[in-house]
Amino acid sequence: MHAWTGSPTIGEAGELAALAAILPRLTASAARLVGPGDDAAVIAAPDGRLVVTSDSMVEGPDFLRAWSSPYDVGWKLAAVNLADVAAMGARPTALVVALAVPRDLPIAALESIADGLRDACAAIAPGCGVEGGDLAESPVTTAVATAFGDLEGRAAVLRSGARVGDVVAVTGTLGWAAQGLRWLARGARLDPFGLPDGQQASESVLRRARSQLTAQLRPSPKVGHAIAAAAAGASAMLDVSDGVALDASRIASASGVRIDLGEAAAGVLDAAEDHAFLATFPPDVPLPDGFSPIGAVVAGSGVSLLGEPLDAAGWDPFRRA
């Protein structure tokens, strides 16, 4: 994948040349009516409603060039937005992306960001594509995406629907993205994924570490599982991005209940960036494929672990050390 350095740069080539380089690399959304080239795109909304969300990645707080390639940034930007749409029970249909980048960023790096966006959409939400956006100058690379989704006739799955007696379940792997970040902080480099002492590590340890690095740099939220959960009758759902304890507390607060987590959640309570889906299901609803039970909805407030009150700690970008 392209690195962050090289030539020609965007400053040398200009905006029109940069756009001409990246737009052909993007795949059209299946919902496209009018794509890039006008002042705005036109996206079909067969359901008559659109689920809309927005998320950003800023160089420094959200990624470092030493750890993430431009391709990683494009992939992760798409993934985190697609996850939020799916958490509402909607099928992602389109993204628009605004990039603010330094003048000395190589055109090749911009192309690689576009490739990451395209490939993440294809892998995570087939039929979704990037349908335009903006390109501007900034001292550091800043990427913002707005994602759209189609509810396909279903009710949106909100955080406020959990009821006492519901089963709490999750799809996706908890804790791996946080462990991947710890590997990065220790100096693991990623191309190919490896460990500082890889020669001494067992193959099973290496495979696990590679998976954890991938979970951090190129998350793949189970969008299909989330849509299946909505179709099955999930009463509440969200994208686990700030830690299962903190995110479970958000469902508890919105629904006026307590979430009692089981042993399966122990050890990963404050691990962020999993982009798993946490959902609650009425007790008579069979769990959809891919979901595993990790707790129950009970009377009360807040979050507990095996019945004991729990501090709902997790990722807060404004309170980190």
KAPE-V533668 format. One record per pair of residues at least 24 apart in sequence whose C-alpha atoms are under 10 Angstrom apart, sorted by the first residue. I is the first residue (numbers start at 0). J is the second residue. If there is no record, write none. Layout:
I/J
I/J
This chain:
0/68
0/69
0/70
0/71
0/107
0/108
0/110
0/111
0/112
0/114
0/115
0/190
1/68
1/69
1/70
1/105
1/106
1/107
1/108
1/109
1/110
1/111
1/112
2/64
2/65
2/67
2/68
2/69
2/70
2/104
2/105
2/107
2/108
2/109
2/111
3/64
3/65
3/67
3/68
3/69
3/70
3/103
3/104
3/105
3/106
3/107
3/108
3/109
3/111
4/103
4/104
4/105
4/106
4/107
4/108
5/103
5/104
5/105
5/106
5/107
5/108
6/103
6/104
6/105
6/106
6/107
6/108
7/103
7/104
7/105
7/106
7/107
8/101
8/102
8/103
8/104
8/105
8/106
8/107
8/108
8/109
9/100
9/101
9/102
9/103
9/104
9/105
9/106
9/107
9/108
9/109
9/136
10/101
10/102
10/103
10/104
10/105
10/106
10/136
11/102
11/103
11/104
11/105
11/106
12/102
12/105
12/106
13/102
13/106
14/102
14/134
14/135
14/136
15/134
16/106
17/105
17/106
17/107
17/109
17/110
17/134
18/106
18/109
18/110
18/133
18/134
19/110
20/106
20/107
20/109
20/110
20/113
21/106
21/107
21/108
21/109
21/110
21/111
21/112
21/113
21/114
22/110
22/113
22/129
22/130
22/131
23/110
23/113
24/110
24/111
24/112
24/113
24/114
24/115
24/116
24/117
24/118
25/110
25/113
25/114
25/115
25/116
25/117
25/118
25/120
25/128
25/129
25/130
25/131
26/113
26/114
26/116
26/117
26/118
26/120
26/121
26/126
26/127
26/128
26/129
26/130
27/92
27/93
27/117
27/126
27/127
27/128
27/129
27/130
27/131
28/91
28/92
28/93
28/94
28/120
28/121
28/125
28/126
28/127
28/128
28/129
28/130
29/92
29/93
29/125
29/126
29/127
29/128
30/91
30/92
30/93
30/126
30/127
30/128
30/130
30/148
30/149
31/92
31/93
31/126
31/127
31/128
31/129
31/130
32/130
33/130
34/128
34/129
34/130
34/131
35/95
35/129
35/130
35/131
35/132
36/130
36/131
37/131
38/131
38/132
39/95
39/130
39/131
39/132
40/93
40/95
40/129
40/130
40/131
40/132
41/130
42/92
42/93
42/130
42/147
43/92
43/93
43/149
44/92
44/147
44/148
44/149
44/150
44/151
45/149
45/150
45/151
45/152
46/148
46/149
46/150
46/151
46/152
46/153
47/149
47/150
47/151
47/152
48/148
48/149
48/150
48/151
48/152
48/155
49/84
49/89
49/91
49/92
49/146
49/147
49/148
49/149
49/150
49/151
50/83
50/84
50/85
50/87
50/88
50/89
50/90
50/91
50/92
50/146
50/147
50/148
50/149
50/150
50/155
51/80
51/83
51/84
51/87
51/89
51/91
51/93
51/94
51/145
51/146
51/147
51/148
51/149
52/80
52/81
52/82
52/83
52/84
52/94
52/144
52/145
52/146
52/147
52/148
53/79
53/80
53/81
53/83
53/84
53/94
53/95
53/96
53/143
53/144
53/145
53/146
53/147
54/79
54/80
54/81
54/83
54/96
54/142
54/143
54/144
54/145
54/146
55/79
55/80
55/96
55/97
55/98
55/141
55/142
55/143
55/144
55/145
56/98
56/140
56/141
56/142
56/143
56/144
57/99
57/139
57/140
57/141
57/142
57/143
58/100
58/138
58/139
58/140
58/141
58/142
59/139
59/140
59/141
60/316
61/141
61/316
62/140
62/141
62/216
63/140
64/140
65/183
65/186
65/188
65/189
66/180
66/183
66/184
66/186
66/187
66/188
66/189
66/190
66/212
66/216
67/183
67/188
67/189
67/215
67/216
67/217
68/108
68/111
68/112
68/115
68/189
68/190
68/216
69/107
69/108
69/109
69/110
69/111
69/112
69/113
69/114
69/115
69/140
70/108
70/109
70/110
70/111
70/112
70/113
70/114
70/115
70/116
70/117
70/118
70/119
70/216
70/217
71/111
71/112
71/114
71/115
71/116
71/119
71/213
71/215
71/216
71/217
71/218
72/111
72/112
72/113
72/115
72/116
72/140
72/141
72/142
72/216
72/217
73/109
73/110
73/111
73/112
73/113
73/114
73/115
73/116
73/117
73/118
73/119
73/142
73/144
73/217
74/111
74/112
74/113
74/114
74/115
74/116
74/117
74/118
74/119
74/120
74/122
74/123
74/216
74/217
74/218
74/219
75/112
75/115
75/116
75/119
75/214
75/215
75/216
75/217
75/218
75/219
76/112
76/115
76/116
76/119
76/142
76/143
76/144
76/145
76/217
76/218
77/115
77/116
77/117
77/118
77/119
77/120
77/123
77/124
77/128
77/129
77/143
77/144
77/145
77/146
77/217
77/218
77/219
78/115
78/116
78/119
78/120
78/122
78/123
78/124
78/217
78/218
78/219
78/220
78/221
78/222
78/274
79/144
79/146
79/217
79/218
79/219
79/220
79/238
79/240
79/272
79/273
79/274
80/143
80/144
80/145
80/146
80/147
80/238
81/119
81/120
81/123
81/124
81/127
81/144
81/145
81/146
81/147
81/148
81/219
81/220
81/221
81/222
81/238
81/274
82/123
82/124
82/146
82/218
82/219
82/220
82/221
82/222
82/225
82/237
82/238
82/239
82/240
82/274
82/275
82/276
83/146
83/147
83/148
83/220
83/222
83/237
83/238
83/239
83/240
83/274
83/276
84/145
84/146
84/147
84/148
84/149
84/150
84/222
84/225
84/226
84/237
84/238
85/124
85/147
85/148
85/149
85/150
85/155
85/156
85/220
85/221
85/222
85/223
85/224
85/225
85/226
85/227
85/228
85/229
85/236
85/237
85/238
85/276
86/155
86/156
86/157
86/158
86/220
86/221
86/222
86/224
86/225
86/226
86/228
86/229
86/235
86/236
86/237
86/238
86/239
86/274
86/275
86/276
86/277
86/278
87/148
87/149
87/150
87/154
87/155
87/156
87/157
87/158
87/225
87/226
87/229
87/235
87/236
87/237
87/238
88/148
88/149
88/150
88/151
88/153
88/154
88/155
88/156
88/157
88/222
88/223
88/224
88/225
88/226
88/227
88/228
88/229
88/230
88/232
88/233
88/235
88/236
88/237
89/147
89/148
89/149
89/150
89/151
89/152
89/153
89/154
89/155
89/156
89/222
89/223
89/225
89/226
89/227
89/229
89/230
90/124
90/125
90/126
90/127
90/147
90/148
90/149
90/150
90/151
90/222
90/223
90/225
90/226
91/120
91/123
91/124
91/125
91/126
91/127
91/128
91/146
91/147
91/148
91/149
91/150
91/222
91/226
92/120
92/124
92/125
92/126
92/127
92/128
92/129
92/130
92/146
92/147
92/148
92/149
93/120
93/124
93/126
93/127
93/128
93/129
93/130
93/131
93/145
93/146
93/147
93/148
93/149
94/120
94/127
94/128
94/129
94/130
94/131
94/132
94/144
94/145
94/146
94/147
94/148
95/128
95/129
95/130
95/131
95/132
95/133
95/143
95/144
95/145
95/146
95/147
96/129
96/130
96/131
96/132
96/133
96/134
96/142
96/143
96/144
96/145
96/146
97/131
97/132
97/133
97/134
97/135
97/141
97/142
97/143
97/144
97/145
98/132
98/133
98/134
98/135
98/136
98/137
98/140
98/141
98/142
98/143
98/144
99/133
99/134
99/135
99/136
99/137
99/138
99/139
99/140
99/141
99/142
99/143
100/134
100/135
100/136
100/137
100/138
100/139
100/140
100/141
100/142
101/135
101/136
101/137
101/138
101/139
101/140
101/141
102/135
102/136
102/137
102/138
102/139
103/136
103/138
104/136
104/139
104/140
112/142
115/217
119/217
119/218
119/219
120/219
122/219
122/220
123/218
123/219
123/220
123/221
123/222
123/223
124/219
124/220
124/221
124/222
124/223
125/222
125/223
150/226
150/229
151/226
151/230
152/230
153/226
153/229
153/230
153/232
154/229
154/230
154/232
155/229
155/233
155/234
155/235
155/236
156/225
156/226
156/228
156/229
156/230
156/232
156/233
156/234
156/235
156/236
156/237
156/278
157/233
157/234
157/235
157/236
157/237
157/250
157/253
157/254
157/278
158/234
158/235
158/236
158/237
158/246
158/247
158/249
158/250
158/251
158/252
158/253
158/254
158/278
158/279
159/234
159/235
159/236
159/249
159/250
159/251
159/252
159/253
159/254
159/255
159/256
160/233
160/234
160/235
160/236
160/250
160/251
160/253
160/254
160/255
160/256
160/279
160/280
161/233
161/234
161/235
161/236
161/250
161/251
161/252
161/253
161/254
161/255
161/256
161/257
161/258
161/278
161/279
161/280
161/281
161/295
161/296
161/297
162/234
162/235
162/251
162/254
162/255
162/256
162/257
162/258
162/279
162/280
162/281
162/282
162/295
162/296
162/297
162/298
163/254
163/255
163/256
163/257
163/258
163/281
163/282
163/295
163/296
163/297
163/298
163/299
164/279
164/280
164/281
164/282
164/283
164/295
164/296
164/297
164/298
165/233
165/234
165/235
165/258
165/278
165/279
165/280
165/281
165/282
165/283
165/284
165/294
165/295
165/296
165/297
166/233
166/234
166/258
166/259
166/278
166/279
166/280
166/281
166/282
166/283
166/284
166/285
166/286
166/291
166/292
166/293
166/294
166/295
166/296
166/297
167/233
167/234
167/235
167/236
167/247
167/258
167/259
167/260
167/261
167/277
167/278
167/279
167/280
167/281
167/282
167/286
167/290
167/291
167/292
167/293
167/294
167/295
167/296
168/233
168/236
168/260
168/276
168/277
168/278
168/279
168/280
168/286
168/287
168/289
168/290
168/291
168/292
168/293
168/294
168/295
169/224
169/225
169/236
169/237
169/238
169/239
169/243
169/264
169/275
169/276
169/277
169/278
169/279
169/286
169/289
169/290
169/291
169/292
169/293
169/294
170/220
170/221
170/222
170/224
170/225
170/228
170/239
170/274
170/275
170/276
170/277
170/278
170/287
170/288
170/289
170/290
170/291
170/292
171/219
171/220
171/221
171/224
171/239
171/273
171/274
171/275
171/276
171/277
171/289
171/290
171/291
172/211
172/214
172/220
172/273
172/274
172/275
172/276
173/214
173/239
173/242
173/243
173/263
173/264
173/266
173/267
173/268
173/269
173/270
173/271
173/272
173/273
173/274
173/275
173/276
174/211
174/214
174/215
174/242
174/243
174/264
174/266
174/267
174/268
174/269
174/270
174/271
174/272
174/273
174/275
175/207
175/208
175/210
175/211
175/212
175/213
175/214
175/215
175/218
175/267
175/270
175/271
175/272
175/273
176/210
176/211
176/212
176/213
176/214
176/215
176/216
176/217
176/218
176/240
176/270
176/271
176/272
176/273
176/274
177/211
177/212
177/214
177/215
177/242
177/267
177/269
177/270
177/271
177/272
177/273
178/208
178/210
178/211
178/212
178/214
178/215
178/267
178/270
178/271
179/207
179/208
179/209
179/210
179/211
179/212
179/213
179/214
179/215
179/216
180/211
180/212
180/213
180/214
180/215
180/216
180/271
180/272
181/211
181/212
181/215
182/208
182/209
182/211
182/212
182/215
183/212
183/215
183/216
187/212
188/212
189/213
189/216
214/272
214/273
214/274
215/271
215/272
215/273
215/274
216/272
218/272
218/273
218/274
218/275
219/273
219/274
219/275
220/273
220/274
220/275
220/276
221/274
221/275
221/276
221/289
222/274
222/275
222/276
223/288
223/289
224/275
224/276
224/287
224/288
224/289
224/290
225/275
225/276
225/277
225/278
225/287
225/289
225/290
226/287
227/286
227/287
227/288
227/289
228/276
228/278
228/279
228/280
228/284
228/285
228/286
228/287
228/288
228/289
228/290
229/278
229/280
229/287
230/287
231/280
231/281
231/284
231/285
231/286
231/287
232/279
232/280
232/281
232/284
232/285
232/286
232/287
233/278
233/279
233/280
233/281
233/284
233/286
233/287
234/278
234/279
234/280
234/281
235/277
235/278
235/279
235/280
235/281
236/276
236/277
236/278
236/279
236/280
237/274
237/275
237/276
237/277
237/278
237/279
238/272
238/273
238/274
238/275
238/276
238/277
238/278
239/270
239/271
239/272
239/273
239/274
239/275
239/276
239/277
239/278
240/269
240/270
240/271
240/272
240/273
240/274
240/275
240/276
240/313
240/314
241/268
241/269
241/270
241/271
241/272
241/273
241/274
241/312
241/313
241/314
241/315
241/316
242/267
242/268
242/269
242/270
242/271
242/272
242/273
242/274
242/275
242/311
242/312
242/313
242/314
242/315
243/267
243/268
243/269
243/270
243/271
243/272
243/273
243/274
243/275
243/276
243/277
243/311
243/312
243/313
244/268
244/269
244/270
244/271
244/301
244/302
244/303
244/304
244/309
244/310
244/311
244/312
244/313
245/269
245/270
245/271
245/301
245/302
245/309
245/310
245/311
245/312
245/313
245/314
245/315
246/271
246/277
246/302
246/311
246/312
246/313
246/314
247/277
247/278
247/301
247/302
247/303
247/311
248/300
248/301
248/302
248/303
248/309
248/310
248/311
248/312
249/301
249/302
249/311
250/277
250/278
250/279
250/296
250/301
250/302
251/296
251/297
251/298
251/299
251/300
251/301
251/302
252/299
252/300
252/301
252/302
254/296
254/300
255/297
255/298
255/299
255/300
255/301
256/296
256/297
256/298
256/299
256/300
256/301
256/302
257/295
257/296
257/297
257/298
257/299
257/300
257/301
257/302
257/303
257/308
258/294
258/295
258/296
258/297
258/298
258/299
258/300
258/301
258/302
258/303
258/304
258/306
258/308
258/309
259/293
259/294
259/295
259/296
259/297
259/298
259/299
259/300
259/301
259/302
259/303
259/304
259/305
259/306
259/307
259/308
259/309
260/292
260/293
260/294
260/295
260/296
260/302
260/303
260/304
260/305
260/306
260/307
260/309
261/292
261/293
261/294
261/295
261/303
261/304
261/305
261/306
262/293
262/294
262/304
262/305
263/291
263/292
263/293
263/294
263/304
264/292
264/293
264/294
264/304
264/305
265/293
265/304
265/305
268/304
268/309
268/310
268/311
268/312
268/313
269/310
269/311
269/312
269/313
269/314
270/312
270/313
270/314
271/313
271/314
271/315
272/314
